[in-house]
């Protein structure tokens, strides 16, 4: 007995292709939801920087200052900073800026609008020490690597400041 008896082979193929396409779309949506469910975690790092807040702020906010320690090159157009590493650029939008206090950026290719990276400058009232607080987000599996990268970057910043 032929299970396709009476059925048009072209109709069967079209139905089969339609069903496969539906399964693919459903699988794609499930995978997309799963990848979005890995929420980035916020973390904070603090470093003592032996220099004035205004000098540190310049290194955190100006393209020339950022290119000394954070990226190979930095360009600024409006509120969009383009950070270049090894010839490849990544854009971030300036979200918030308080002169000599803090600056916050959001990576434009990050779909999660609630994430950012931020530099805060705090001066201890008693000791007068300048501390740099970094606030960033990373997926749980990437957090240790992100912290290590920040440690290396801040070492580069301190070296450039002679601190």
N, C-alpha and C positions, 0 to 999 in steps of 0.2 A: 504494500500500500504506500502510495506517495503522499506525504503530508502536505505537499504543495499542490496537490491535484486541484484543479479549478482555479488556482491563484495565479495571477499574472506575476511572472518573475520580476518585472520592473517595479511593480507595486511592493513586492517583498523587499527588494533592495532599498527602495525609498524609505519604507517603514523601518528597516534595520538601521539605516544611516541616521534617520531621525532619532531612534532610540539611543544609539551610541552617542550622538551629539547631546542629547538630554543628560545622559549619564556623565559625560565629560563636563558639561556645565555645572551639574550638581557637585561633582568632585572638586572642580575649580572653586566653587563658592565655599565648600567645606574647608578646603585647604587655606583659602584666603581668611576665613574666620579664625582658623587655628593659628595662623601666623600673626593675626592682629591680637589674639588673646595673650601672647607673650608681651606682657606690659613691661615697659622700661621702669627701672627703679631709680629713684632720686638718691644721689649721694653727695656728700660735702667733704671737702678737703681743706685743710688750713695750713698755711706756710708763713713763717716769719720772714719778712723781707726788710733788710736793713737799709732803707732809704725813705725818702719823703713820699707821702701819698701822691703828690702832683707828678713826681717822676714816674712812679709805678703806673699811675693812671694813663700817662702818655703812652707807655709800653702796652697797655691793655686796650686802648681805644683808637690810636692812630694807625693808619696803614704802615707807616715807616716803623713805628714801635712794634707792631705785631710781627712784621717781617724780620725783626731781629731775633725772635725766639719761637714764635708760634707756627709760622709757615715760611716757605721759601720766598713767597711774594704775596702781597695783599693789595687789592685794588678796591676803591670805594666809589660807587656811583649812587648818589642819593642816600638811601638807608641800606643799600645792599653792599655787603662786603664780599669780595671774591677772594677766597684763600686758595693759594696754589701750592701744591706739593708735587715735586717731581713731574712738573708739566701738566698736571691734572688739577682742575679747579673745582671748588665746592663753594656754593653761595650760602650766606647767612644774612638774615635781616636784623638790623638793629631794632630791638624791641623797646629797650628802656635804657636811659643814661642819666646819671646824676654826677655832675662834675666832681672829680676826685673822691667819689664814694663808691660807685658801681656802674657796671655796664652789662646788659643782657642781650644775647643773640639767640635766634631760632634758625636752625638749618632749614633751608627752603625745600630740600628733598625729603624731609621728615614728615610723614603723613600725620603724626601725632602732634596736634597743635599745642598740647599742654607741656611739651618738652622744650628745654632751652639749655644753654650753658651761660653761666653768669660769673662775673668776677666782682667781688666785694672787697673794699679796702676798709679795714678797721684799725684804729689807733687806740692802743691801751692807754687809758687816762693816767695810770700810775707809772708804768714803765716807759711810756712813749714809743713802744715798739709798734711797727707797722706790720699788720697781718693781712695776708691775701687769702680770702675765702673763695674757693671755687665750688660752684654748684653745677652739677651735670646729671645726666640720665644715661643709663645703659641697661641693656637686657641682662638678666641675672648671670647668664653664662659669659658675658663680655665684661662684667664689672671689674674684675681683677686686672684685665688687660687695659681697661680705660684708666684705672688708677695708676698703673705703672707708666702709661703714656703721659699722664699729667705730671707724675713725679719727674720724668725725664724733661718734659717741657719747662717745668718750673726751675729745674737745675740749670737749664739753658738761659732762662730769664735772669736768674741770680748771677750767673757767670757774666752775662752782658752788663749787668748793673754793678758788677764788682762787689756784690754783697755776699 
